[in-house]
Amino acid sequence: MMMRKWMSCLILFVLVFSLIGTGWVLPASVSAADEFDALRQKWSDVLTGGPSIELSDADIAAQIALTVRVVQNDTATGFRDTLQTGTNRTSCGCLWTDLTSTTVSAELVYNFSRIRAMALAYATAGSSDPASPAYNPLYLNTALRDEITGALDWMYANRYNPGKSIYDNWYHWEISGPKNLEDAVVLMYNDLTSTQVTNYMNAVNKFTPDPNRAPQNSATATGANRVEKSWVVALRSILIKDSTAVALGRDGLSDATTLSTSTNGANNVFKYVSTGDGMHQDGSFLQHTAHPYFGNYGTTYFQFIVNLVYLLSGSTWAITDPNAANMYQWVYSTYEPAIYKGSLMSMLRGRTIAYSSADDHYYGKAATQSILLLSTFAPAADAAAYQSMVKYWMTEDTYLSFVSGGNSIFYIVLAKQILGDPAIAPRGELSRNIPFPQSDRIVHYRPGFGFGLAMSSKRIYRYESINGDNLHGWHMGDGMTYLYNNDLSQYDANYWPTVNPYRLAGTTVDTGMLANAAGQSTLTANTWVGGASDGTFGVAGMQLNPYGSNVTGKKSWFMFDNEIVALGSGITSTSGRTIETIVDNRKLNEAGDNAFTVNGTIQSTSLTQGMQSYTGVSWMHLQGNAVSGSDIGYYFPGTPALKGIRETRTGKWTDIHSSDLITGTLTNNYETFWFDHGANPTDGSYQYAILPNASVSQTSAYAAGPDFTVVENSADAQAVRENTLNLLAVNFWNTLTKTVGDLTSDNKASVLLKTTSSAAEVSVSDPTQTNTGTIQLTVNRSASGVISADPGVTVTQLSPTIQLTVNVNGSKGSSFHAKFDLTPAPPVIPAAPVVSSVYGGSGKATLSWTAVSGAAGYRIKYGTQPGVYTGTVNTGASTTGAVTGLTNGTTYYFAVTAYNTSGESVPSAEVHLFSVEPTADAYVRDGTYVGTNYGADPSLVTKKSTSSYNREAYLLFDVSALTGPVSGATVHLVPTSVGSAATTNAVAVAASTTWTESGLTWSTKPASGSGFSTWSGMAAGKPVEVDVTAQVNSAIASGGKLSLRVYSPTDVGSTGDISYGSKEQTNTANRPALAISQ
């Protein structure tokens, strides 16, 4: 194990520079002749640490010793030791005997990276004292200088020059090879002739002239490829002092070059992308269209953006793109969630899990370096957060020390400044649930552990295997689960070449064999893949269909506080092969003797006993590899049967990475256990819970009283209630109205419902990312209000159930949130109503008003003095009411109040009414009745007809008691008999006010003007209100009397007669009246 870790540090040290590059701000140590020299020196100091490093620091001294040892060591295995020179070089036609190919392009990179390592040893200042731990006999060693320059010349003459044509992998020619070559030239610049520099850079320019293309002759550069191409162009241009080309490299990042190959900003790497390569709004980084690559391509993308922004800062070519500010957010959205105690999760680094030289901690370190560099020029608040973040990672990563694990001197210096600064507090553990819907990945952090889930879909590829990499990644995207804890090397230390790739934790698999790289870069047929999160807890689901099998099923994971619950349903296959669901496949300690307990019985630790069968399993417990914080408990509802095996497994890195430099056979021990669904299962299922860090006794106790209940595990829904959290999580699988517990959904959805005594919080997503409409949810709770709701959430009802509609169109699987107040609404006295109308009748007033929210009923209050109400009429819930028994000729004052169980409102604004009956009223009739008086008749009749059948009514009102203009006046008439509803009546002002009720006949009726108001549709008993405000005001101004004529202007036949009540009516409600309000 120690040899393995030393080799990891050695390889890490070489690759940190040869494949990725690093940087930290230190002052330039050499005066520059011009701005180009200043930039070159700035980068040289980044590579070497500069000439003023503290040689007495033990970690710096150890790094210098490692720098030397890579190149020259006692075992003669260093790059200088094995460099071929003279006739040996001529004989082999090579620089190193293991790099003789002229068809394998990776050897270009290996050659340049070894030359670069030699140049680094030559340029890194060290002690000249052989007894010093920081002794560097190679510093400015002239013999080494000549060997390096000779090797560079040989590569130019034989392998990499403008006359060569690309073979094998374009990337080695256009990006990784030039990056190493350029660094070597930076380090050796003062020892190279101008011709040498020009030659080498002409070769780079031959293969990488344009940052907009990758590969150069076939495609637009995107994502990490564009960033690296821009870096190569910019650094080459600094070396040859070409201002225009430096700007070209800079502008390549923003896709703002003036070249015809530019896409005019469409591929600006600082901007978020909506599909394909680059950084997505949810924090996902994708490369090669649909592969999650937070590590490798993602760390390269991030690192070289930060490097170039840093390098060009303060220069003529400083990056000023306003979108560059996005990189500050990437730390929080992409890299902080991806890194657990210094380790960047395997599921986020694609095919590079198959590289012996680059494990989870390697990529975690690469990301940390970029964050450290970014902190030197980030806004103060961000810089402080970054330093706190990386300090936590560095102090917690006991597997690969940041300061002594093969890191560069620059980052050692910076790290020690942060580690030694008591003002910088480590961030501490995260406690968050973080979905990445654009990459089908989910991360769940709780105190003591981190959980990862890797899925695939119609949007995200199963896995990537190209160039002979990751040949056995078949099931990495089939719902593989990762559990990170204090066993920091679980997924490192040769895990990937030795783990059984057919039994990855969390997956449901067909046991049939698959060919190398089978199914790589393929999509499933399923869109229902994703989940919902409230930020702390989460639920996820995946429709299953592994490559090369017809097995189907539905899988869900419920991420709570102390447990991860997994459900499976509908597991069906007709392949004829056994189908298995793997609960876990955990790497054991070197002896393979971790205790394994089933239902309280300790199992044999033999590594040769073969497959075991377990029946009636309630719980299992596996002892971890760390002293503490790595045990795992497992709980199984329903006491199912399981199978398992403890075994020693062997493998080679070359089994999964054909060109890997580590070729020996490796060994690890594993404990694996699974559900055996048998051959050709139909509607198979499973249920289990993972209990991170639980002890044996805690696991046993949990099984006796679990914190959760499986609510449903069917083809329509999978749901779990975490009882201690009052949290219900549901995956609704189909487009139908489905109720599970307190939740009802009308569509495919992932939903969380968390309730307390005072609030209910709903989190919902469209995991299919195909719904262009809405999800309608009902929560079986009554709420008193909405505390908060995201845009896109419309609350349509609060009681007796909560109903909300979520517009998920274009939401890309993100979660929507709404929070509701469940506390009873406090008593609220209703507001005062607003009176909308008041009209009078004989001894009567009728009022209407607007409804008031929360009112149970209303009261009309009235009296004969303003503000003094001696009478009350309760109208109940009606917003119209009448007051009867009033005295005509008396002014009455009215107000309306609203009431409920909490009390009564203040009165409405007061209105008043003066109501009088006519002093005279009568109707007249023509023909043989022209001399007949009807003043004593209880009716007022109107009709338009032939002679002897025409009738008209007259009313005379005395308003002389009024002294000023009125605000409203209506004549109140009540039909007592209606011949035809089609009849129209009209009213006009009569010219005379001296007629008498007993003397009025057809012959003596006064003349009148044109009608000023008409009405129709009369019905017996239905009052007619006629507005006479203007006429009353005119009468007040001219004698105080108003004479009115009521008549029918059109003949509708024999049934056209309309009778109204006169003042002689015995029923006072039918009598005419003039109602006046002021």
GUFI-648338 format. One record per residue (C-alpha): residue in one letter; x, y, z. Coordinates in steps of 0.05 Angstrom, whole numbers, padded with zeros to 5 digits, always signed. Example, Ala and Ser with C-alpha at 12.3 -4.5 7.8 and 13.67 -1.06 7.14 Angstrom:
a+00246-00090+00156s+00273-00021+00143
end
This chain:
m+00000+00000+00000m+00056+00049+00017m+00090+00035-00050r+00024+00045-00085k+00014+00113-00051w+00086+00134-00066m+00076+00117-00139s+00011+00155-00139c+00046+00216-00112l+00101+00209-00164i+00053+00201-00222l+00009+00255-00194f+00068+00303-00191v+00086+00290-00264l+00015+00294-00290v-00004+00355-00250f+00041+00393-00296s+00044+00350-00359l-00030+00340-00369i-00066+00397-00333g-00020+00453-00310t-00025+00493-00246g-00015+00563-00220w-00007+00608-00161v+00009+00681-00155l+00079+00697-00134p+00117+00761-00153a+00160+00757-00215s+00231+00743-00195v+00268+00766-00257s+00263+00835-00288a+00228+00832-00355a+00253+00864-00419d+00182+00872-00445e+00111+00852-00429f+00118+00785-00463d+00178+00768-00419a+00139+00788-00358l+00083+00741-00375r+00131+00685-00391q+00167+00695-00325k+00100+00698-00289w+00083+00629-00316s+00154+00603-00303d+00146+00622-00230v+00080+00585-00229l+00116+00523-00254t+00177+00525-00210g+00159+00564-00148g+00207+00619-00166p+00278+00629-00139s+00257+00652-00069i+00224+00589-00042e+00236+00569+00030l+00283+00510+00025s+00280+00496+00100d+00206+00478+00095a+00202+00403+00099d+00145+00396+00050i+00178+00441-00001a+00243+00404+00008a+00206+00338-00003q+00175+00366-00067i+00243+00387-00093a+00269+00317-00077l+00211+00287-00115t+00223+00333-00173v+00294+00308-00176r+00276+00235-00164v+00228+00234-00223v+00286+00253-00268q+00346+00220-00234n+00347+00169-00178d+00388+00113-00146t+00352+00059-00184a+00367+00091-00251t+00294+00093-00269g+00287+00169-00276f+00273+00202-00342r+00344+00227-00348d+00371+00159-00327t+00334+00125-00384l+00343+00179-00437q+00377+00151-00498t+00435+00190-00524g+00489+00184-00578t+00490+00118-00616n+00436+00088-00571r+00389+00143-00594t+00409+00132-00666s+00400+00057-00659c+00331+00058-00629g+00307+00120-00665c+00278+00145-00600l+00290+00185-00537w+00265+00129-00492t+00262+00056-00510d+00190+00048-00488l+00170+00105-00535t+00190+00083-00604s+00125+00086-00641t+00111+00132-00699t+00038+00112-00702v+00016+00119-00629s+00005+00193-00618a+00003+00186-00542e+00078+00176-00545l+00085+00248-00569v+00055+00270-00503y+00097+00222-00462n+00160+00247-00496f+00144+00320-00484s+00120+00308-00413r+00186+00273-00395i+00225+00330-00427r+00182+00378-00387a+00196+00341-00322m+00271+00345-00337a+00264+00420-00351l+00227+00429-00286a+00283+00396-00247y+00333+00440-00284a+00295+00504-00270t+00272+00491-00198a+00317+00524-00147g+00343+00478-00093s+00399+00471-00044s+00470+00457-00068d+00485+00420-00004p+00480+00344-00014a+00461+00337+00059s+00402+00383+00052p+00332+00352+00043a+00322+00405-00011y+00385+00385-00050n+00377+00393-00125p+00440+00374-00163l+00402+00386-00228y+00388+00460-00218l+00419+00497-00277n+00461+00434-00290t+00495+00447-00357a+00497+00374-00377l+00423+00367-00363r+00412+00431-00401d+00445+00403-00463e+00406+00338-00456i+00341+00375-00453t+00355+00421-00512g+00381+00362-00551a+00317+00323-00537l+00275+00382-00559d+00314+00388-00623w+00307+00313-00635m+00232+00316-00626y+00228+00374-00675a+00270+00338-00726n+00237+00270-00719r+00168+00273-00689y+00136+00341-00685n+00148+00394-00738p+00108+00432-00791g+00122+00378-00842k+00087+00323-00802s+00016+00300-00811i-00031+00281-00755y-00038+00206-00741d-00078+00170-00687n-00109+00219-00637w-00115+00292-00657y-00117+00314-00584h-00044+00294-00573w-00021+00336-00632e-00064+00397-00620i-00070+00402-00544s-00034+00356-00495g+00030+00351-00535p+00036+00427-00546k+00019+00442-00473n+00078+00401-00448l+00124+00428-00503e+00106+00500-00487d+00118+00490-00413a+00186+00461-00429v+00203+00520-00472v+00181+00568-00417l+00227+00533-00368m+00286+00530-00417y+00274+00596-00452n+00338+00630-00431d+00378+00570-00455l+00346+00565-00524t+00364+00604-00586s+00312+00646-00620t+00314+00596-00677q+00298+00538-00632v+00240+00575-00600t+00213+00595-00668n+00220+00524-00695y+00184+00492-00637m+00128+00543-00638n+00120+00538-00713a+00106+00464-00701v+00053+00483-00649n+00024+00534-00697k+00019+00481-00752f-00027+00438-00710t-00061+00492-00667p-00066+00557-00705d-00139+00570-00688p-00173+00565-00619n-00241+00559-00653r-00228+00490-00682a-00219+00422-00649p-00200+00379-00685q-00168+00434-00726n-00196+00413-00793s-00264+00385-00776a-00304+00415-00718t-00319+00477-00677a-00282+00475-00611t-00328+00470-00550g-00321+00462-00476a-00254+00440-00449n-00225+00432-00519r-00236+00506-00534v-00206+00527-00468e-00143+00485-00479k-00136+00508-00551s-00141+00580-00528w-00087+00567-00476v-00041+00535-00527v-00049+00593-00575a-00039+00646-00521l+00023+00615-00490r+00055+00601-00558s+00043+00674-00576i+00075+00699-00512l+00136+00657-00527i+00143+00685-00597k+00122+00755-00576d+00062+00761-00623s+00012+00811-00594t-00042+00795-00645a-00038+00721-00631v-00040+00731-00555a-00106+00768-00566l-00129+00711-00611g-00117+00661-00554r-00152+00706-00504d-00212+00718-00550g-00218+00644-00564l-00247+00636-00494s-00302+00686-00510d-00311+00661-00581a-00298+00733-00601t-00241+00725-00651t-00243+00759-00718l-00230+00693-00754s-00282+00665-00801t-00284+00603-00757s-00315+00642-00700t-00387+00627-00682n-00396+00698-00656g-00401+00683-00583a-00444+00621-00588n-00387+00580-00557n-00364+00631-00505v-00336+00586-00449f-00355+00636-00395k-00428+00630-00412y-00475+00574-00391v-00498+00526-00444s-00567+00495-00450t-00544+00432-00486g-00480+00396-00500d-00408+00413-00480g-00396+00463-00426m-00421+00489-00360h-00496+00484-00347q-00538+00526-00300d-00549+00469-00252g-00474+00461-00242s-00466+00402-00290f-00406+00400-00336l-00415+00358-00399q-00365+00340-00452h-00372+00297-00514t-00445+00319-00518a-00476+00282-00460h-00422+00254-00414p-00416+00283-00343y-00344+00305-00334f-00338+00350-00273g-00269+00319-00266n-00218+00313-00323y-00252+00355-00377g-00287+00397-00325t-00227+00409-00281t-00185+00423-00343y-00238+00472-00368f-00240+00507-00301q-00165+00505-00289f-00143+00534-00355i-00196+00588-00354v-00171+00609-00285n-00098+00602-00308l-00108+00646-00369v-00148+00699-00331y-00092+00700-00279l-00035+00700-00329l-00063+00757-00371s-00087+00799-00313g-00055+00868-00310s-00029+00861-00381t-00049+00892-00448w-00088+00828-00461a-00126+00824-00395i-00193+00787-00401t-00251+00835-00393d-00309+00792-00416p-00365+00807-00365n-00387+00735-00368a-00321+00715-00336a-00353+00730-00269n-00392+00664-00276m-00330+00626-00257y-00337+00650-00185q-00405+00614-00182w-00377+00549-00211v-00339+00537-00147y-00405+00533-00108s-00449+00500-00160t-00401+00449-00190y-00338+00435-00150e-00360+00444-00078p-00415+00391-00086a-00369+00345-00125i-00313+00340-00073y-00316+00299-00010k-00258+00311+00037g-00211+00326-00020s-00237+00271-00066l-00275+00288-00130m-00328+00234-00137s-00315+00179-00188m-00384+00185-00219l-00366+00255-00241r-00302+00241-00280g-00325+00195-00336r-00277+00147-00368t-00217+00171-00327i-00237+00124-00270a-00197+00075-00312y-00132+00114-00307s-00082+00089-00256s-00049+00157-00255a-00110+00198-00237d-00157+00178-00181d-00212+00215-00143h-00161+00251-00099y-00120+00271-00159y-00178+00307-00191g-00199+00335-00123k-00130+00365-00118a-00133+00393-00188a-00199+00428-00172t-00171+00453-00106q-00111+00484-00141s-00157+00523-00187i-00200+00547-00129l-00138+00570-00092l-00113+00609-00152l-00182+00638-00163s-00183+00662-00091t-00125+00708-00105f-00167+00753-00149a-00239+00735-00132p-00285+00784-00096a-00269+00786-00021a-00330+00748+00002d-00318+00693-00049a-00244+00690-00034a-00258+00680+00040a-00309+00625+00025y-00260+00590-00022q-00204+00591+00030s-00250+00563+00083m-00274+00509+00036v-00205+00485+00014k-00178+00488+00085y-00232+00438+00105w-00214+00392+00048m-00140+00396+00062t-00148+00381+00136e-00196+00324+00125d-00159+00289+00068t-00115+00241+00105y-00107+00195+00045l-00068+00243+00000s-00039+00303+00034f-00046+00367-00006v+00022+00393+00017s+00062+00328+00013g+00026+00287-00039g+00064+00307-00101n+00037+00377-00106s+00072+00437-00136i+00113+00484-00093f+00065+00542-00108y+00006+00506-00079i+00046+00480-00021v+00064+00552-00002l-00007+00576-00010a-00036+00516+00027k+00009+00526+00086q-00009+00599+00090i-00082+00580+00095l-00071+00521+00141g-00030+00564+00187d-00078+00622+00189p-00123+00617+00250a-00168+00671+00221i-00189+00623+00166a-00238+00573+00195p-00250+00507+00159r-00318+00506+00126g-00341+00442+00159e-00385+00387+00132l-00440+00400+00082s-00511+00380+00097r-00546+00387+00030n-00581+00348-00024i-00556+00371-00092p-00588+00345-00156f-00554+00355-00224p-00613+00342-00271q-00572+00361-00332s-00524+00303-00319d-00569+00252-00284r-00527+00255-00221i-00546+00268-00149v-00503+00284-00089h-00528+00278-00018y-00487+00303+00041r-00501+00291+00114p-00456+00294+00175g-00407+00237+00169f-00420+00215+00097g-00432+00233+00025f-00477+00194-00022g-00473+00195-00098l-00522+00168-00150a-00505+00159-00224m-00560+00148-00274s-00570+00151-00350s-00628+00168-00395k-00650+00190-00463r-00610+00253-00448i-00546+00227-00415y-00502+00171-00440r-00493+00107-00401y-00417+00115-00398e-00358+00132-00443s-00304+00086-00469i-00260+00113-00524n-00186+00105-00541g-00185+00040-00502d-00207+00074-00437n-00259+00049-00387l-00271-00016-00424h-00316-00045-00368g-00359+00016-00352w-00422-00020-00375h-00465-00008-00312m-00436+00057-00285g-00499+00095-00308d-00549+00042-00287g-00562+00072-00218m-00495+00060-00187t-00491+00086-00116y-00429+00112-00080l-00421+00119-00005y-00364+00164+00018n-00343+00165+00091n-00278+00162+00130d-00254+00104+00086l-00223+00156+00040s-00191+00106-00007q-00253+00065-00020y-00258+00084-00093d-00183+00094-00102a-00126+00046-00087n-00140+00001-00148y-00215-00003-00137w-00235+00002-00210p-00190-00052-00240t-00209-00102-00185v-00283-00089-00170n-00333-00136-00205p-00361-00090-00259y-00423-00133-00264r-00440-00121-00191l-00434-00047-00179a-00471-00022-00117g-00543+00001-00129t-00550-00028-00199t-00601-00078-00224v-00566-00120-00277d-00571-00177-00326t-00515-00226-00310g-00500-00237-00384m-00429-00222-00407l-00413-00158-00447a-00357-00142-00495n-00306-00088-00479a-00337-00019-00488a-00405-00049-00505g-00459+00005-00502q-00411+00063-00493s-00439+00131-00510t-00509+00103-00519l-00574+00131-00491t-00630+00092-00459a-00701+00099-00486n-00726+00129-00420t-00739+00201-00401w-00765+00188-00330v-00697+00197-00296g-00687+00250-00243g-00716+00273-00178a-00736+00329-00131s-00699+00363-00074d-00717+00411-00019g-00643+00428-00011t-00633+00383+00049f-00668+00318+00030g-00684+00288-00037v-00718+00234-00078a-00695+00205-00145g-00720+00154-00194m-00698+00119-00257q-00732+00076-00308l-00684+00019-00319n-00661-00012-00384p-00588-00035-00382y-00550-00042-00447g-00552-00111-00479s-00612-00135-00439n-00688-00130-00441v-00693-00124-00365t-00738-00066-00345g-00759-00037-00279k-00768+00024-00237k-00717+00045-00185s-00723+00098-00132w-00677+00127-00079f-00700+00167-00019m-00644+00208+00013f-00661+00225+00085d-00621+00244+00147n-00592+00179+00172e-00613+00131+00118i-00617+00121+00043v-00678+00080+00024a-00679+00043-00042l-00740+00013-00075g-00748-00027-00139s-00811-00050-00174g-00834-00080-00240i-00768-00117-00250t-00782-00159-00311s-00739-00196-00362t-00744-00251-00413s-00670-00258-00427g-00666-00326-00394r-00609-00300-00349t-00609-00285-00276i-00626-00214-00256e-00594-00184-00194t-00600-00120-00154i-00534-00104-00119v-00543-00075-00049d-00468-00062-00041n-00399-00082-00065r-00351-00055-00014k-00275-00058-00017l-00247-00089+00048n-00181-00081+00084e-00118-00115+00060a-00131-00176+00104g-00203-00180+00082d-00226-00193+00153n-00276-00137+00163a-00331-00164+00209f-00397-00178+00173t-00459-00190+00214v-00527-00216+00191n-00586-00213+00239g-00538-00211+00297t-00495-00270+00274i-00423-00255+00255q-00406-00288+00189s-00343-00323+00168t-00288-00277+00141s-00261-00330+00095l-00244-00304+00026t-00252-00372-00006q-00319-00398+00019g-00356-00377-00044m-00427-00352-00052q-00471-00351+00010s-00547-00351+00016y-00582-00311+00070t-00656-00321+00086g-00702-00279+00128v-00654-00221+00129s-00675-00163+00173w-00608-00128+00177m-00535-00132+00159h-00474-00095+00184l-00405-00087+00152q-00346-00063+00191g-00309-00006+00155n-00236+00002+00138a-00224+00064+00179v-00218+00065+00254s-00283+00103+00259g-00335+00133+00213s-00336+00078+00160d-00382+00024+00186i-00446+00012+00146g-00512-00017+00168y-00566-00044+00122y-00640-00054+00138f-00687-00098+00097p-00763-00090+00107g-00801-00155+00098t-00741-00199+00115p-00723-00221+00044a-00672-00271+00020l-00604-00246-00005k-00541-00275-00033g-00470-00253-00021i-00397-00267-00030r-00332-00247+00004e-00275-00254-00045t-00207-00234-00067r-00208-00204-00136t-00151-00190-00183g-00145-00146-00243k-00100-00100-00283w-00106-00028-00302t-00094-00050-00373d-00158-00092-00369i-00198-00028-00368h-00148+00021-00399s-00110-00013-00454s-00053+00036-00457d-00043+00045-00382l+00030+00048-00359i+00016+00005-00297t+00013-00066-00324g+00020-00110-00263t-00033-00153-00231l-00070-00121-00172t-00110-00149-00115n-00167-00125-00070n-00218-00158-00025y-00292-00146-00030e-00357-00160+00006t-00416-00162-00042f-00489-00178-00030w-00550-00175-00073f-00623-00193-00087d-00628-00252-00135h-00691-00240-00177g-00680-00306-00214a-00684-00318-00289n-00741-00285-00327p-00771-00248-00268t-00839-00215-00275d-00855-00154-00233g-00798-00167-00185s-00784-00117-00129y-00737-00100-00072q-00733-00055-00011y-00673-00037+00031a-00641+00020+00069i-00568+00039+00077l-00549+00065+00146p-00482+00102+00139n-00436+00099+00200a-00485+00057+00241s-00454+00009+00291v-00477-00063+00299s-00521-00044+00359q-00549+00017+00323t-00566-00024+00262s-00601-00078+00303a-00641-00025+00340y-00660+00010+00276a-00686-00055+00246a-00729-00065+00308g-00758+00005+00301p-00743+00036+00233d-00753+00110+00221f-00789+00101+00155t-00849+00067+00125v-00854+00043+00053v-00921+00074+00031e-00923+00044-00039n-00877+00005-00085s-00917-00006-00149a-00916+00008-00223d-00953+00074-00211a-00915+00102-00152q-00858+00090-00104a-00863+00126-00039v-00831+00128+00030r-00850+00167+00092e-00793+00185+00139n-00832+00187+00204t-00782+00225+00247l-00776+00279+00195n-00851+00282+00177l-00828+00276+00106l-00865+00240+00050a-00828+00229-00015v-00862+00202-00077n-00844+00185-00148f-00906+00186-00192w-00889+00144-00252n-00948+00155-00298t-00993+00209-00328l-01055+00197-00286t-01087+00224-00224k-01056+00185-00167t-01061+00194-00092v-01006+00169-00046g-01014+00187+00027d-01027+00262+00032l-01005+00276-00040t-01044+00273-00105s-01012+00286-00173d-01042+00288-00242n-00976+00276-00278k-00908+00244-00276a-00871+00278-00220s-00822+00272-00162v-00850+00304-00100l-00828+00317-00028l-00878+00338+00026k-00848+00359+00092t-00897+00380+00147t-00892+00409+00216s-00946+00432+00263s-00941+00501+00232a-00921+00492+00159a-00921+00446+00098e-00866+00450+00047v-00875+00420-00023s-00817+00407-00071v-00834+00381-00141s-00800+00369-00207d-00814+00340-00275p-00760+00286-00279t-00778+00270-00351q-00759+00340-00374t-00811+00331-00429n-00873+00362-00397t-00889+00426-00434g-00948+00440-00389t-00962+00433-00315i-00964+00387-00256q-01025+00395-00211l-01016+00374-00139t-01064+00367-00082v-01040+00365-00010n-01088+00337+00041r-01079+00395+00088s-01115+00460+00101a-01071+00522+00100s-01084+00592+00125g-01035+00624+00076v-00976+00619+00029i-00909+00632+00062s-00870+00628-00003a-00876+00601-00074d-00826+00598-00130p-00841+00630-00197g-00881+00580-00237v-00922+00557-00177t-00995+00579-00176v-01034+00565-00113t-01107+00555-00131q-01135+00533-00064l-01116+00533+00009s-01175+00498+00042p-01201+00446+00054t-01141+00420+00015i-01081+00456-00014q-01081+00456-00090l-01025+00482-00133t-01007+00482-00206v-00934+00480-00226n-00914+00504-00295v-00854+00458-00311n-00847+00477-00384g-00772+00486-00398s-00753+00473-00325k-00702+00418-00344g-00717+00376-00283s-00705+00430-00232s-00745+00431-00168f-00800+00481-00151h-00817+00498-00079a-00877+00525-00042k-00887+00532+00032f-00954+00539+00067d-00976+00564+00135l-01015+00510+00171t-01029+00550+00234p-01103+00569+00242a-01117+00639+00216p-01118+00688+00274p-01186+00719+00289v-01198+00776+00241i-01257+00824+00247p-01281+00837+00176a-01274+00903+00141a-01331+00951+00133p-01375+00939+00071v-01382+00991+00016v-01454+01010+00001s-01464+01008-00074s-01537+01030-00079v-01596+01054-00038y-01667+01067-00063g-01732+01081-00029g-01804+01063-00033s-01865+01084+00007g-01842+01073+00078k-01784+01031+00055a-01710+01033+00037t-01670+00980+00000l-01594+00978+00004s-01540+00937-00032w-01465+00931-00015t-01402+00895-00035a-01385+00829-00002v-01329+00829+00050s-01278+00773+00056g-01287+00734+00121a-01356+00761+00136a-01408+00713+00163g-01465+00763+00156y-01486+00836+00152r-01529+00886+00190i-01565+00948+00165k-01566+01002+00218y-01611+01064+00212g-01640+01123+00248t-01666+01194+00237q-01602+01229+00260p-01532+01223+00230g-01491+01170+00265v-01547+01152+00313y-01577+01085+00295t-01640+01064+00331g-01658+01005+00286t-01622+00944+00259v-01639+00894+00205n-01597+00829+00201t-01592+00807+00128g-01551+00744+00142a-01502+00729+00086s-01542+00769+00035t-01511+00833+00008t-01579+00865-00005g-01630+00883+00048a-01693+00925+00060v-01716+00968+00117t-01791+00976+00123g-01838+01015+00167l-01805+01082+00152t-01843+01147+00156n-01850+01181+00090g-01824+01252+00090t-01772+01237+00142t-01697+01233+00126y-01665+01168+00149y-01591+01153+00157f-01563+01084+00140a-01498+01045+00150v-01480+00972+00140t-01433+00930+00183a-01402+00861+00171y-01393+00810+00226n-01363+00742+00241t-01345+00703+00303s-01288+00751+00316g-01334+00812+00320e-01368+00866+00280s-01336+00916+00233v-01341+00990+00238p-01400+01018+00200s-01396+01033+00126a-01395+01103+00101e-01464+01132+00119v-01518+01143+00067h-01585+01177+00078l-01653+01174+00045f-01714+01222+00043s-01775+01186+00018v-01843+01218+00002e-01907+01193-00030p-01938+01235-00085t-01985+01290-00062a-02030+01270-00121d-02033+01213-00170a-02085+01189-00221y-02091+01158-00289v-02133+01183-00348r-02168+01147-00406d-02188+01172-00475g-02249+01160-00519t-02315+01156-00483y-02276+01163-00418v-02243+01231-00432g-02283+01263-00376t-02276+01208-00324n-02231+01219-00263y-02194+01159-00233g-02159+01196-00175a-02188+01150-00123d-02168+01086-00160p-02115+01042-00125s-02080+01034-00192l-02043+01076-00242v-02054+01046-00311t-02016+01056-00377k-02033+01030-00446k-02023+01050-00519s-02080+01027-00561t-02140+01048-00604s-02190+01101-00582s-02222+01090-00514y-02166+01044-00492n-02107+01092-00485r-02087+01104-00412e-02033+01148-00380a-02014+01160-00307y-01993+01224-00272l-01956+01235-00207l-01944+01301-00169f-01888+01306-00117d-01875+01364-00069v-01800+01375-00059s-01805+01446-00033a-01776+01424+00035l-01709+01410+00002t-01662+01469+00001g-01606+01448-00045p-01585+01401-00101v-01592+01327-00086s-01541+01273-00103g-01593+01222-00123a-01668+01215-00133t-01710+01156-00158v-01784+01146-00169h-01806+01079-00141l-01864+01045-00178v-01889+00975-00165p-01928+00939-00221t-01989+00902-00193s-02012+00875-00260v-01974+00864-00325g-02010+00848-00389s-01947+00837-00431a-01873+00837-00411a-01859+00864-00480t-01892+00930-00463t-01848+00991-00458n-01864+01048-00411a-01835+01117-00410v-01835+01177-00365a-01836+01251-00382v-01841+01316-00343a-01911+01345-00345a-01915+01420-00358s-01965+01436-00303t-01960+01425-00228t-02029+01455-00212w-02073+01396-00229t-02110+01360-00174e-02120+01287-00162s-02196+01293-00162g-02199+01339-00222l-02151+01304-00271t-02183+01274-00334w-02160+01260-00405s-02189+01326-00424t-02153+01365-00369k-02086+01329-00368p-02025+01374-00373a-01980+01375-00433s-01912+01341-00427g-01844+01340-00459s-01807+01281-00490g-01794+01220-00448f-01728+01220-00409s-01728+01147-00388t-01759+01081-00412w-01764+01011-00385s-01794+00944-00402g-01795+00872-00378m-01841+00889-00321a-01866+00836-00273a-01918+00841-00220g-01889+00857-00152k-01820+00875-00182p-01806+00948-00167v-01785+00996-00222e-01735+01049-00202v-01730+01110-00247d-01673+01160-00239v-01703+01231-00233t-01643+01266-00202a-01639+01320-00255q-01714+01330-00255v-01717+01337-00179n-01660+01388-00178s-01697+01428-00232a-01761+01426-00192i-01725+01450-00129a-01700+01509-00168s-01768+01527-00198g-01824+01523-00148g-01812+01458-00110k-01860+01412-00147l-01847+01356-00197s-01902+01332-00243l-01891+01267-00282r-01927+01232-00338v-01920+01155-00345y-01943+01125-00410s-01934+01071-00463p-01901+01099-00526t-01917+01038-00570d-01978+00994-00582v-01963+00921-00567g-02035+00898-00574s-02092+00884-00529t-02047+00860-00472g-02005+00923-00469d-02036+00949-00405i-01991+00958-00343s-02020+00974-00275y-01978+01005-00219g-01999+01015-00147s-02025+01085-00130k-02021+01120-00063e-02090+01093-00050q-02063+01021-00048t-02079+00987+00018n-02012+00949+00013t-01963+01005+00028a-01906+00966-00005n-01939+00977-00072r-01948+01052-00066p-01906+01099-00108a-01853+01141-00075l-01797+01190-00089a-01732+01171-00053i-01679+01225-00047s-01608+01218-00021q-01562+01277-00007
end
